[in-house]
Amino acid sequence: MAHPANGALLWGSAVRAALAFLLMLPAAALAQGGPQEVDVALVIAVDISYSMDEDEQRLQRKGYVEALRSTAVLDAIARGPIGRIAATYVEWAGSNSQDVVVPWQVIEGPESADAFAERIAAAPIRRAYRTSISGAIDFSASLFSKIGVKAMRQVIDISGDGPNNQGRPVTAARDDAVARNITINGLPLLYKRSSYMDIANLDAYYRDCVIGGFGAFMVPVREIEQFPDTIRKKLVMEIAGISEPAPRLEPTAAQEKTSCLVGEWRWNERMGN
């Protein structure tokens, strides 16, 4: 027959072992559970080429800052299956001009959204030469391998006011990204034509040459006053995974197919290289 004191010692040892096991559970579960999950990983890729003057850049940046803090966007995040997203903010121009302004951050409520928006607002305004949408797509697509979370969807939100005129063909970059299950949505800016490089049917160009992937869409900005409202609606659609925009946002200026090399041709014709 076991001595009562020995039984007490054994019981105490068992309790301590159980407590030690329970204390180790969070770390073990984290190690085995894999990366954090988000509804969508979103690259916000913004054109800063010289065709965008500083006032336009400030307005565009303000549009994203206000949108990320808006009730509509926060509600869209909260209503997702997981209730959080990951986002990064990138500025781009020519083939060798892409910069991460705000690195990947998980957004799951007002505080994290405000922190992300504040970093966008605090960054200095800058401009750079040329327009390489293909370079922007390639750079943005590469960021998904550095995200550190598991995303149900991967989306590149790319804005711009002109066609690709440097780097590899935009369709090649688009197709490579789509082959990796990345969706590319577009925000073509049509409200100003200030140079020979601008094209009247930029919305059709984005439709035919830039966007792609499951549920891809583009929302043109035809008047500069539309910027804030359009950016907010576009972010809500991307976060919610809406594959079709509202009809009044969707119309394009031309239904015929657009040449996807029009930017390169115009540049070569004007500059001779």
Secondary structure as UniProt FT lines:
FT   HELIX           4..33
FT   STRAND          36..47
FT   TURN            50..51
FT   HELIX           54..69
FT   HELIX           71..78
FT   STRAND          85..92
FT   TURN            95..96
FT   STRAND          98..107
FT   HELIX           110..122
FT   HELIX           133..142
FT   HELIX           143..146
FT   STRAND          149..160
FT   HELIX           170..179
FT   TURN            180..181
FT   STRAND          182..189
FT   TURN            196..197
FT   TURN            200..201
FT   HELIX           202..205
FT   HELIX           206..210
FT   TURN            214..215
FT   HELIX           224..226
FT   HELIX           227..240
FT   HELIX           247..249
FT   TURN            260..261
FT   HELIX           262..271
//
